[in-house]
């Protein structure tokens, strides 16, 4: 599901940007890959942690902490383009946030389903 949604949104995103953003596409691809793998690893760990009763009660707080960590890592990786010496225009910086908007709801949906299935 992650692969399908991520790939589809990347190609749609690339299509809407058009040919004007030839230099931006590799950066956008890195952003999608980062969010895809981070979300996938997060879901795998949550699948494992749902089985541990001591940790299960704290998974919501753990998720919030991991989300902050994800934002910090993303900002550190893309710092030169977001805030540093190779700063992109506002349009392209906002465009880098679209992968966040795509993968964050997927993470929340899958994690909430994992937690609800464990509760039941």
N, CA, C and O atoms as a MOPAC input file, in Angstrom:
PM7 MOZYME 1SCF
protein

 N      0.82500 1    -1.18700 1     0.00000 1
 C      0.00000 1     0.00000 1     0.00000 1
 C      0.87200 1     1.25500 1     0.00000 1
 O      0.61200 1     2.20100 1    -0.74300 1
 N      1.91300 1     1.25400 1     0.84200 1
 C      2.81400 1     2.40200 1     0.88200 1
 C      3.49200 1     2.60500 1    -0.46500 1
 O      3.60500 1     3.72900 1    -0.95500 1
 N      3.93500 1     1.51900 1    -1.04600 1
 C      4.62600 1     1.61100 1    -2.32900 1
 C      3.69900 1     2.14700 1    -3.41000 1
 O      4.10200 1     2.99300 1    -4.20800 1
 N      2.48000 1     1.67100 1    -3.44300 1
 C      1.52000 1     2.11300 1    -4.45200 1
 C      1.18100 1     3.58800 1    -4.28700 1
 O      1.23300 1     4.35100 1    -5.25200 1
 N      0.84100 1     3.98400 1    -3.09000 1
 C      0.47000 1     5.38100 1    -2.84600 1
 C      1.67300 1     6.30100 1    -3.03600 1
 O      1.55000 1     7.36500 1    -3.64200 1
 N      2.83000 1     5.89800 1    -2.52400 1
 C      4.02700 1     6.72300 1    -2.66600 1
 C      4.44600 1     6.90000 1    -4.11000 1
 O      4.76600 1     8.01100 1    -4.53500 1
 N      4.44800 1     5.81600 1    -4.86700 1
 C      4.84100 1     5.88900 1    -6.27700 1
 C      3.84800 1     6.70900 1    -7.08100 1
 O      4.24000 1     7.54300 1    -7.89800 1
 N      2.57400 1     6.47500 1    -6.85200 1
 C      1.54700 1     7.22500 1    -7.57400 1
 C      1.63800 1     8.71100 1    -7.27000 1
 O      1.58300 1     9.53800 1    -8.18100 1
 N      1.77600 1     9.05400 1    -5.99800 1
 C      1.85000 1    10.47200 1    -5.65300 1
 C      3.12900 1    11.11000 1    -6.18100 1
 O      3.11700 1    12.27800 1    -6.56800 1
 N      4.23700 1    10.36000 1    -6.20300 1
 C      5.47200 1    10.91900 1    -6.75500 1
 C      5.30800 1    11.24600 1    -8.23400 1
 O      5.67000 1    12.33700 1    -8.67300 1
 N      4.76500 1    10.30500 1    -9.00400 1
 C      4.62200 1    10.55500 1   -10.43700 1
 C      3.59300 1    11.64300 1   -10.72100 1
 O      3.76700 1    12.42100 1   -11.65900 1
 N      2.52600 1    11.71300 1    -9.93300 1
 C      1.57600 1    12.81600 1   -10.09200 1
 C      2.22700 1    14.14500 1    -9.73700 1
 O      2.03400 1    15.14700 1   -10.42700 1
 N      2.98600 1    14.14500 1    -8.67600 1
 C      3.70300 1    15.34100 1    -8.24700 1
 C      4.67600 1    15.79800 1    -9.33700 1
 O      4.74600 1    16.98200 1    -9.66800 1
 N      5.40600 1    14.86100 1    -9.87300 1
 C      6.36100 1    15.15900 1   -10.94200 1
 C      5.62800 1    15.68000 1   -12.18100 1
 O      6.10200 1    16.60500 1   -12.84100 1
 N      4.48100 1    15.09100 1   -12.49300 1
 C      3.69600 1    15.51800 1   -13.65300 1
 C      3.21400 1    16.95700 1   -13.48500 1
 O      3.29200 1    17.75300 1   -14.42100 1
 N      2.71600 1    17.29100 1   -12.29400 1
 C      2.20800 1    18.64000 1   -12.06600 1
 C      3.31700 1    19.68200 1   -12.02000 1
 O      3.08700 1    20.84800 1   -12.34100 1
 N      4.51000 1    19.27500 1   -11.62500 1
 C      5.63500 1    20.21500 1   -11.65000 1
 C      6.07200 1    20.51300 1   -13.07600 1
 O      6.53700 1    21.61300 1   -13.37400 1
 N      5.92400 1    19.53800 1   -13.94800 1
 C      6.27900 1    19.73600 1   -15.35100 1
 C      7.77300 1    19.71300 1   -15.58000 1
 O      8.54300 1    19.24100 1   -14.74400 1
 N      8.16800 1    20.23000 1   -16.72900 1
 C      9.58000 1    20.23700 1   -17.12300 1
 C     10.35900 1    21.39300 1   -16.52600 1
 O     11.57400 1    21.47500 1   -16.70500 1
 N      9.68400 1    22.28500 1   -15.82000 1
 C     10.37500 1    23.45100 1   -15.27500 1
 C     11.26600 1    23.10400 1   -14.09300 1
 O     12.14100 1    23.88600 1   -13.72200 1
 N     11.04800 1    21.93500 1   -13.50000 1
 C     11.75000 1    21.58700 1   -12.26800 1
 C     12.72800 1    20.43700 1   -12.45600 1
 O     12.79000 1    19.53400 1   -11.62200 1
 N     13.48600 1    20.46100 1   -13.53300 1
 C     14.39800 1    19.34900 1   -13.83100 1
 C     15.42100 1    19.15600 1   -12.71100 1
 O     15.73000 1    18.01800 1   -12.35500 1
 N     15.94300 1    20.22700 1   -12.15900 1
 C     16.93900 1    20.11600 1   -11.08700 1
 C     16.30900 1    19.74900 1    -9.74500 1
 O     16.99600 1    19.26700 1    -8.84400 1
 N     15.02500 1    19.97300 1    -9.61500 1
 C     14.32800 1    19.71300 1    -8.35700 1
 C     13.88400 1    18.25800 1    -8.21500 1
 O     13.72400 1    17.77500 1    -7.09400 1
 N     13.68400 1    17.55900 1    -9.31700 1
 C     13.14400 1    16.19100 1    -9.30600 1
 C     14.00600 1    15.22000 1    -8.48200 1
 O     13.44100 1    14.45000 1    -7.70600 1
 N     15.34400 1    15.21600 1    -8.60900 1
 C     16.13400 1    14.29400 1    -7.75900 1
 C     15.96400 1    14.57200 1    -6.26300 1
 O     15.94600 1    13.64400 1    -5.45400 1
 N     15.84000 1    15.83500 1    -5.90400 1
 C     15.61900 1    16.19000 1    -4.50500 1
 C     14.24500 1    15.70700 1    -4.03900 1
 O     14.09900 1    15.19700 1    -2.92800 1
 N     13.25900 1    15.87100 1    -4.88700 1
 C     11.91300 1    15.39800 1    -4.57700 1
 C     11.88900 1    13.88000 1    -4.43900 1
 O     11.21500 1    13.33500 1    -3.56500 1
 N     12.62300 1    13.21300 1    -5.30000 1
 C     12.70700 1    11.75300 1    -5.24200 1
 C     13.33200 1    11.30900 1    -3.91500 1
 O     12.86900 1    10.34600 1    -3.30300 1
 N     14.37100 1    12.00300 1    -3.47600 1
 C     14.99300 1    11.68000 1    -2.18500 1
 C     14.01200 1    11.88500 1    -1.03500 1
 O     14.00100 1    11.11100 1    -0.07800 1
 N     13.19200 1    12.92500 1    -1.12900 1
 C     12.20400 1    13.18100 1    -0.07600 1
 C     11.17700 1    12.05700 1    -0.01100 1
 O     10.82700 1    11.59500 1     1.07500 1
 N     10.69500 1    11.61800 1    -1.16500 1
 C      9.73100 1    10.51300 1    -1.18300 1
 C     10.36000 1     9.22600 1    -0.66000 1
 O      9.72400 1     8.49000 1     0.09500 1
 N     11.59000 1     8.95000 1    -1.05000 1
 C     12.27200 1     7.73800 1    -0.58700 1
 C     12.48300 1     7.79000 1     0.92600 1
 O     12.28200 1     6.79200 1     1.61900 1
 N     12.88600 1     8.94500 1     1.43300 1
 C     13.07600 1     9.10100 1     2.87600 1
 C     11.78200 1     8.79600 1     3.62600 1
 O     11.77900 1     8.00500 1     4.56900 1
 N     10.69400 1     9.41900 1     3.21100 1
 C      9.42400 1     9.22700 1     3.91800 1
 C      8.89600 1     7.80300 1     3.76300 1
 O      8.31000 1     7.25200 1     4.69400 1
 N      9.10200 1     7.21300 1     2.59600 1
 C      8.65500 1     5.83700 1     2.37900 1
 C      9.36100 1     4.88200 1     3.33500 1
 O      8.71000 1     4.11000 1     4.03900 1
 N     10.68900 1     4.93400 1     3.36100 1
 C     11.43500 1     3.99200 1     4.20000 1
 C     11.24900 1     4.27100 1     5.68600 1
 O     11.15100 1     3.34000 1     6.48500 1
 N     11.20000 1     5.53500 1     6.05600 1
 C     11.00100 1     5.86100 1     7.46800 1
 C      9.64100 1     5.35400 1     7.93100 1
 O      9.53300 1     4.77300 1     9.01100 1
 N      8.60600 1     5.56500 1     7.12800 1
 C      7.26300 1     5.10400 1     7.48400 1
 C      7.19100 1     3.58600 1     7.52000 1
 O      6.55000 1     3.01200 1     8.40100 1
 N      7.83700 1     2.94400 1     6.57900 1
 C      7.82300 1     1.48200 1     6.53500 1
 C      8.51800 1     0.88400 1     7.75800 1
 O      7.99600 1    -0.04400 1     8.37600 1
 N      9.67800 1     1.40500 1     8.10300 1
 C     10.40500 1     0.92500 1     9.28600 1
 C      9.59200 1     1.20700 1    10.55000 1
 O      9.54300 1     0.37900 1    11.46000 1
 N      8.96700 1     2.36100 1    10.59900 1
 C      8.13700 1     2.71200 1    11.74600 1
 C      6.99500 1     1.71400 1    11.92500 1
 O      6.71300 1     1.28100 1    13.04300 1
 N      6.35200 1     1.35900 1    10.84300 1
 C      5.24900 1     0.39800 1    10.93200 1
 C      5.72800 1    -0.99200 1    11.34200 1
 O      5.04400 1    -1.69200 1    12.08800 1
 N      6.88300 1    -1.38300 1    10.86100 1
 C      7.43000 1    -2.68900 1    11.25200 1
 C      7.72200 1    -2.71200 1    12.75400 1
 O      7.40000 1    -3.68200 1    13.44000 1
 N      8.33400 1    -1.63700 1    13.25700 1
 C      8.62100 1    -1.58100 1    14.68800 1
 C      7.34400 1    -1.53600 1    15.51500 1
 O      7.26900 1    -2.15800 1    16.57500 1
 N      6.34700 1    -0.81200 1    15.04400 1
 C      5.09400 1    -0.76300 1    15.78500 1
 C      4.38800 1    -2.11100 1    15.76900 1
 O      3.72900 1    -2.47400 1    16.74300 1
 N      4.51500 1    -2.84700 1    14.68900 1
 C      3.95200 1    -4.19800 1    14.63200 1
 C      4.59800 1    -5.07300 1    15.71000 1
 O      3.92400 1    -5.85800 1    16.37600 1
 N      5.90300 1    -4.92400 1    15.86800 1
 C      6.62300 1    -5.69400 1    16.89100 1
 C      6.25200 1    -5.20500 1    18.29000 1
 O      5.99300 1    -6.01300 1    19.18200 1
 N      6.22400 1    -3.88300 1    18.48300 1
 C      5.95200 1    -3.33100 1    19.80900 1
 C      4.51100 1    -3.54000 1    20.26100 1
 O      4.23900 1    -3.50400 1    21.46100 1
 N      3.59700 1    -3.75500 1    19.34800 1
 C      2.20300 1    -4.03100 1    19.72700 1
 C      2.08200 1    -5.34900 1    20.47800 1
 O      1.11500 1    -5.56700 1    21.20800 1
 N      3.04500 1    -6.21100 1    20.30200 1
 C      3.01900 1    -7.51100 1    20.97400 1
 C      3.56200 1    -7.44300 1    22.40000 1
 O      3.36200 1    -8.37300 1    23.18100 1
 N      4.24300 1    -6.35800 1    22.74400 1
 C      4.82100 1    -6.20800 1    24.08100 1
 C      3.83400 1    -5.40900 1    24.93700 1
 O      3.60600 1    -4.22500 1    24.68900 1
 N      3.25700 1    -6.05900 1    25.93500 1
 C      2.20700 1    -5.42500 1    26.74100 1
 C      2.70100 1    -4.20600 1    27.51300 1
 O      1.95900 1    -3.23600 1    27.66600 1
 N      3.92800 1    -4.23900 1    27.99800 1
 C      4.45500 1    -3.10700 1    28.76200 1
 C      4.59300 1    -1.86000 1    27.89400 1
 O      4.38500 1    -0.74500 1    28.37200 1
 N      4.93600 1    -2.04100 1    26.64400 1
 C      5.15100 1    -0.91200 1    25.73600 1
 C      3.84600 1    -0.47600 1    25.07100 1
 O      3.71000 1     0.68600 1    24.68900 1
 N      2.89100 1    -1.38500 1    24.93000 1
 C      1.67000 1    -1.08500 1    24.18000 1
 C      0.94900 1     0.15000 1    24.70900 1
 O      0.44000 1     0.95200 1    23.92600 1
 N      0.90100 1     0.30900 1    26.01900 1
 C      0.20000 1     1.44700 1    26.61700 1
 C      0.86600 1     2.78100 1    26.27600 1
 O      0.22400 1     3.82900 1    26.34500 1
 N      2.12700 1     2.74800 1    25.91600 1
 C      2.87900 1     3.97200 1    25.64900 1
 C      3.08500 1     4.25400 1    24.16100 1
 O      3.76900 1     5.21500 1    23.80900 1
 N      2.51600 1     3.44500 1    23.29800 1
 C      2.79600 1     3.57500 1    21.86400 1
 C      2.38000 1     4.92100 1    21.28200 1
 O      3.04000 1     5.41800 1    20.37000 1
 N      1.32100 1     5.51300 1    21.77500 1
 C      0.90900 1     6.82900 1    21.28500 1
 C      1.97300 1     7.88400 1    21.55900 1
 O      2.28500 1     8.70300 1    20.69500 1
 N      2.52500 1     7.85600 1    22.76700 1
 C      3.58100 1     8.80200 1    23.11800 1
 C      4.86300 1     8.50600 1    22.34300 1
 O      5.57700 1     9.41700 1    21.92500 1
 N      5.13600 1     7.23300 1    22.16300 1
 C      6.31500 1     6.84900 1    21.37700 1
 C      6.17000 1     7.35300 1    19.94800 1
 O      7.13300 1     7.84500 1    19.36100 1
 N      4.96400 1     7.23300 1    19.38300 1
 C      4.73900 1     7.70000 1    18.01300 1
 C      4.96500 1     9.20500 1    17.90100 1
 O      5.56900 1     9.67000 1    16.93500 1
 N      4.48600 1     9.96500 1    18.87800 1
 C      4.70000 1    11.41900 1    18.82600 1
 C      6.18500 1    11.75300 1    18.88000 1
 O      6.64700 1    12.64300 1    18.16700 1
 N      6.93100 1    11.05000 1    19.71500 1
 C      8.37200 1    11.26800 1    19.78300 1
 C      9.07100 1    10.90100 1    18.48900 1
 O      9.96300 1    11.61700 1    18.03300 1
 N      8.66700 1     9.78300 1    17.89500 1
 C      9.26400 1     9.35600 1    16.62400 1
 C      8.92000 1    10.34400 1    15.51900 1
 O      9.74000 1    10.59400 1    14.63600 1
 N      7.71600 1    10.90800 1    15.55600 1
 C      7.31900 1    11.90100 1    14.56100 1
 C      8.18900 1    13.15700 1    14.65400 1
 O      8.60200 1    13.70600 1    13.63200 1
 N      8.46300 1    13.60500 1    15.86600 1
 C      9.36200 1    14.74800 1    16.05000 1
 C     10.76000 1    14.39500 1    15.54700 1
 O     11.40700 1    15.20600 1    14.88400 1
 N     11.22400 1    13.18800 1    15.86200 1
 C     12.52900 1    12.73300 1    15.38100 1
 C     12.57000 1    12.70700 1    13.85400 1
 O     13.56600 1    13.10800 1    13.25400 1
 N     11.50000 1    12.24100 1    13.22900 1
 C     11.42300 1    12.18800 1    11.76500 1
 C     11.53000 1    13.59000 1    11.16600 1
 O     12.22700 1    13.79000 1    10.17200 1
 N     10.84900 1    14.54800 1    11.76300 1
 C     10.90400 1    15.92700 1    11.27200 1
 C     12.31200 1    16.48900 1    11.42100 1
 O     12.80100 1    17.18300 1    10.53000 1
 N     12.96100 1    16.19700 1    12.53500 1
 C     14.32500 1    16.68500 1    12.76100 1
 C     15.29100 1    16.07500 1    11.74900 1
 O     16.12600 1    16.78400 1    11.18800 1
 N     15.18600 1    14.77300 1    11.51200 1
 C     16.07400 1    14.10800 1    10.54700 1
 C     15.81900 1    14.64200 1     9.14000 1
 O     16.76500 1    14.90400 1     8.39700 1
 N     14.55500 1    14.80400 1     8.77200 1
 C     14.21400 1    15.33900 1     7.44900 1
 C     14.79600 1    16.73900 1     7.26800 1
 O     15.37700 1    17.04900 1     6.22800 1
 N     14.63700 1    17.57400 1     8.28100 1
 C     15.16800 1    18.93400 1     8.20800 1
 C     16.68900 1    18.92600 1     8.14000 1
 O     17.27700 1    19.73600 1     7.42300 1
 N     17.33300 1    18.02900 1     8.87100 1
 C     18.79500 1    17.94800 1     8.83300 1
 C     19.28800 1    17.50600 1     7.45800 1
 O     20.27800 1    18.03600 1     6.95300 1
 N     18.60600 1    16.54300 1     6.85600 1
 C     19.02800 1    16.05400 1     5.54100 1
 C     18.83000 1    17.11800 1     4.46900 1
 O     19.68800 1    17.30600 1     3.60600 1
 N     17.70200 1    17.81000 1     4.52600 1
 C     17.36200 1    18.77800 1     3.48200 1
 C     17.61500 1    20.22000 1     3.91700 1
 O     17.06700 1    21.15000 1     3.32500 1
 N     18.44100 1    20.41200 1     4.94900 1
 C     18.71700 1    21.75100 1     5.46500 1
 C     19.24700 1    22.71700 1     4.40600 1
 O     18.76200 1    23.84500 1     4.32700 1
 N     20.22600 1    22.31800 1     3.58700 1
 C     20.74300 1    23.28900 1     2.60900 1
 C     19.66100 1    23.81700 1     1.66400 1
 O     19.70400 1    24.98200 1     1.26900 1
 N     18.70600 1    22.98400 1     1.30400 1
 C     17.66300 1    23.41000 1     0.38100 1
 C     16.51900 1    24.12900 1     1.10200 1
 O     15.85100 1    24.98000 1     0.51300 1
 N     16.29600 1    23.79400 1     2.35600 1
 C     15.19300 1    24.41000 1     3.08800 1
 C     15.58500 1    25.73600 1     3.72200 1
 O     14.83000 1    26.70500 1     3.64600 1
 N     16.75100 1    25.78900 1     4.34100 1
 C     17.14200 1    26.97800 1     5.09100 1
 C     18.57600 1    27.42700 1     4.84900 1
 O     18.95500 1    28.52500 1     5.25800 1
 N     19.36600 1    26.61000 1     4.20200 1
 C     20.79600 1    26.87500 1     4.08800 1
 C     21.19200 1    27.66400 1     2.86400 1
 O     20.43800 1    28.49500 1     2.35600 1
 N     22.40000 1    27.38200 1     2.40200 1
 C     23.00400 1    28.15900 1     1.31800 1
 C     22.39100 1    27.87700 1    -0.05200 1
 O     22.47100 1    28.73100 1    -0.93500 1
 N     21.79200 1    26.72700 1    -0.25400 1
 C     21.15600 1    26.39300 1    -1.54100 1
 C     19.64000 1    26.51100 1    -1.44500 1
 O     18.91300 1    25.67900 1    -1.98900 1
 N     19.17000 1    27.52600 1    -0.76700 1
 C     17.75100 1    27.65300 1    -0.46400 1
 C     16.89800 1    27.71900 1    -1.72800 1
 O     17.17700 1    28.47900 1    -2.65500 1
 N     15.86000 1    26.90400 1    -1.73200 1
 C     14.92500 1    26.86200 1    -2.85200 1
 C     13.89200 1    27.97000 1    -2.70800 1
 O     13.74900 1    28.57300 1    -1.64400 1
 N     13.18300 1    28.22500 1    -3.78800 1
 C     12.08700 1    29.18800 1    -3.70000 1
 C     10.99300 1    28.61900 1    -2.80100 1
 O     10.95400 1    27.41900 1    -2.53000 1
 N     10.12600 1    29.48200 1    -2.35500 1
 C      9.06900 1    29.07500 1    -1.43600 1
 C      8.17500 1    27.99000 1    -2.04400 1
 O      7.71400 1    27.09200 1    -1.33900 1
 N      7.93800 1    28.07800 1    -3.33100 1
 C      7.10500 1    27.09600 1    -4.03700 1
 C      7.70400 1    25.69500 1    -3.93100 1
 O      6.99000 1    24.73600 1    -3.63700 1
 N      9.00200 1    25.57300 1    -4.16700 1
 C      9.65300 1    24.26000 1    -4.11700 1
 C      9.83600 1    23.77100 1    -2.68500 1
 O      9.78000 1    22.56800 1    -2.43200 1
 N     10.05200 1    24.68500 1    -1.75100 1
 C     10.13100 1    24.26800 1    -0.34600 1
 C      8.78700 1    23.71000 1     0.11700 1
 O      8.73400 1    22.70400 1     0.82400 1
 N      7.71500 1    24.36500 1    -0.28500 1
 C      6.38000 1    23.85100 1     0.05000 1
 C      6.12700 1    22.52600 1    -0.65300 1
 O      5.45400 1    21.64500 1    -0.11600 1
 N      6.66500 1    22.39400 1    -1.84500 1
 C      6.49700 1    21.16100 1    -2.60700 1
 C      7.19400 1    19.98700 1    -1.92500 1
 O      6.76800 1    18.84200 1    -2.07900 1
 N      8.25000 1    20.25500 1    -1.18200 1
 C      8.93700 1    19.19200 1    -0.43700 1
 C      8.09200 1    18.66400 1     0.72800 1
 O      8.37100 1    17.59000 1     1.26100 1
 N      7.07300 1    19.41100 1     1.11700 1
 C      6.21700 1    18.97100 1     2.21500 1
 C      5.09600 1    18.04200 1     1.76000 1
 O      4.43700 1    17.42200 1     2.59500 1
 N      4.87200 1    17.93700 1     0.46900 1
 C      3.81000 1    17.06400 1    -0.03200 1
 C      4.04900 1    15.59800 1     0.34700 1
 O      3.08700 1    14.91900 1     0.70700 1
 N      5.27900 1    15.07600 1     0.28600 1
 C      5.47000 1    13.69300 1     0.76100 1
 C      5.07600 1    13.50900 1     2.23000 1
 O      4.58400 1    12.44700 1     2.61200 1
 N      5.28900 1    14.52800 1     3.04500 1
 C      4.86700 1    14.45600 1     4.44500 1
 C      3.34900 1    14.32300 1     4.50700 1
 O      2.81600 1    13.50900 1     5.26100 1
 N      2.66300 1    15.13300 1     3.70400 1
 C      1.20300 1    15.12100 1     3.68300 1
 C      0.67200 1    13.79500 1     3.15200 1
 O     -0.41500 1    13.36700 1     3.53900 1
 N      1.41500 1    13.14800 1     2.28200 1
 C      0.98700 1    11.85900 1     1.72700 1
 C      1.20800 1    10.72800 1     2.72900 1
 O      0.31100 1     9.91500 1     2.95300 1
 N      2.38600 1    10.67100 1     3.32900 1
 C      2.73200 1     9.51800 1     4.16300 1
 C      2.23600 1     9.62000 1     5.60700 1
 O      2.00400 1     8.59000 1     6.24000 1
 N      2.07000 1    10.80800 1     6.13500 1
 C      1.62100 1    10.95100 1     7.52300 1
 C      0.23400 1    10.34700 1     7.75700 1
 O      0.06900 1     9.59400 1     8.71600 1
 N     -0.76600 1    10.64100 1     6.92600 1
 C     -2.07100 1     9.98400 1     7.14800 1
 C     -2.00500 1     8.46100 1     7.00400 1
 O     -2.70200 1     7.73500 1     7.71300 1
 N     -1.16800 1     7.98600 1     6.08800 1
 C     -1.01500 1     6.53300 1     5.95000 1
 C     -0.44700 1     5.91900 1     7.22400 1
 O     -0.92100 1     4.88200 1     7.68700 1
 N      0.56500 1     6.56300 1     7.78300 1
 C      1.14200 1     6.07900 1     9.04200 1
 C      0.08100 1     6.02600 1    10.12900 1
 O     -0.06000 1     5.02200 1    10.82700 1
 N     -0.65800 1     7.11000 1    10.26500 1
 C     -1.65800 1     7.20100 1    11.33100 1
 C     -2.73300 1     6.13300 1    11.15500 1
 O     -3.13500 1     5.49200 1    12.12600 1
 N     -3.19500 1     5.94000 1     9.93200 1
 C     -4.23400 1     4.93300 1     9.67300 1
 C     -3.73100 1     3.53700 1    10.01900 1
 O     -4.41400 1     2.78400 1    10.71300 1
 N     -2.54400 1     3.19100 1     9.54000 1
 C     -2.02400 1     1.84800 1     9.78800 1
 C     -1.70000 1     1.62100 1    11.26400 1
 O     -1.96700 1     0.54400 1    11.79700 1
 N     -1.13400 1     2.61600 1    11.92000 1
 C     -0.80000 1     2.45400 1    13.33800 1
 C     -2.06600 1     2.36300 1    14.18000 1
 O     -2.13100 1     1.56600 1    15.11700 1
 N     -3.07000 1     3.17000 1    13.85500 1
 C     -4.31800 1     3.08100 1    14.62400 1
 C     -5.00000 1     1.73300 1    14.41000 1
 O     -5.58400 1     1.18200 1    15.34400 1
 N     -4.93400 1     1.19400 1    13.19200 1
 C     -5.50500 1    -0.14100 1    12.95000 1
 C     -4.73400 1    -1.21400 1    13.71600 1
 O     -5.32700 1    -2.14900 1    14.25300 1
 N     -3.41700 1    -1.07400 1    13.76200 1
 C     -2.61400 1    -2.02500 1    14.53900 1
 C     -3.00500 1    -1.99900 1    16.01200 1
 O     -3.18500 1    -3.04200 1    16.64100 1
 N     -3.13300 1    -0.79800 1    16.54400 1
 C     -3.44400 1    -0.66400 1    17.96200 1
 C     -4.87000 1    -1.12100 1    18.26600 1
 O     -5.11100 1    -1.72900 1    19.30900 1
 N     -5.80600 1    -0.84000 1    17.37900 1
 C     -7.18800 1    -1.27800 1    17.60000 1
 C     -7.31000 1    -2.79200 1    17.50800 1
 O     -8.07200 1    -3.39900 1    18.26000 1
 N     -6.57200 1    -3.40100 1    16.60200 1
 C     -6.63900 1    -4.86100 1    16.48700 1
 C     -6.03900 1    -5.53700 1    17.71900 1
 O     -6.47600 1    -6.61800 1    18.11200 1
 N     -5.05700 1    -4.91000 1    18.31500 1
 C     -4.44200 1    -5.46400 1    19.52700 1
 C     -5.38200 1    -5.31200 1    20.72500 1
 O     -5.45100 1    -6.19400 1    21.58100 1
 N     -6.10700 1    -4.18400 1    20.77900 1
 C     -7.03400 1    -3.95200 1    21.88400 1
 C     -8.19600 1    -4.92900 1    21.85700 1
 O     -8.66800 1    -5.37400 1    22.90400 1
 N     -8.65000 1    -5.25800 1    20.67400 1
 C     -9.84700 1    -6.11300 1    20.54300 1
 C     -9.61100 1    -7.54600 1    20.88900 1
 O    -10.53300 1    -8.35800 1    20.81800 1

